């Protein structure tokens, strides 16, 4: 597992390498029970390797833009916000390790992460027990904020987002009657999202003709697809992660399915395009973010993101930016009340958790706040449709519907 620290303070490579060689992580101050006086360390635990890196890489871009943006605005009462990044990999053990390192070695004030709900159910209890606030940037399964009082999220739960997409599919094709569902049974998010989809299908009096189970590591879906196509569905709904979902879509089309496909949050990344290529064209995806949202904070975020990465931000980038923004704004409020460097770290973590839950934030996702439990209250949701370019590798989500 690699440790990367990206400050924008212009550290030279030799310093960086020297610090890594000493096992300290770059420019890490020696452990103290106070936040260091010139910067405040915020942990970021995201998947940079393994199958969830397709999401995690977009999220890291979001936190990088946030760190720069916040420090350009003056940081936290004159001190800079310094992100400590740990690669969680894509499994539970990696997330647990990353959390432990950030909590005990880097002595962060809070953590943005992990990438998958599947990881969160293992890693979050560790932060909760240590009294370290966690904001999940992309955990959408039911039950995440309920893990503990220190756990909240800026990623709207599947229960809120998924039904919107089903309604959009029916609007496009009102005669849909026979619906098939696929889900990755070894992933907490995929199971949770599929339950919601299946309930919504029944609530709409549609026929749920089959429920097929897959694994996130699967690359061949021929058996499940053949079973499904024999039943003549007019809509197929997928709850998977990105690589498995992308391959599944490609094989559905290769095996002759021509009807509508609706994907869940696992297909919300542009990194899925090179996997499913032109076969992704037309797939519907429910989204908790739209780059087209005209709120001032989103306009600023979009500009900063495009300047830094020459591409349009997608949902995982916007959510990760938002998680850092919430931490930073809560810290700014606390810093106006007292000298944060004089607070013992455990007290600062506790106060930060209380403060962030109380706030109201103007973010790229729109205005948001939290329930006392840490569940996000978000107003706007969207349905995007994948539109692939001629090259069959790049594409975009075009906005089909918004709740604005
Ligand atoms: C979760 C998700 C994934 C699809 C995105 C990272 O929503 O694991 O909760």
Boltz pocket constraint, residues with backbone or C-beta under 6 A from the ligand:
constraints:
  - pocket:
      binder: B
      contacts: [[A, 55], [A, 115], [A, 116], [A, 117], [A, 118], [A, 138], [A, 139], [A, 140], [A, 141], [A, 189], [A, 240], [A, 241], [A, 265], [A, 266], [A, 267]]
      max_distance: 6.0
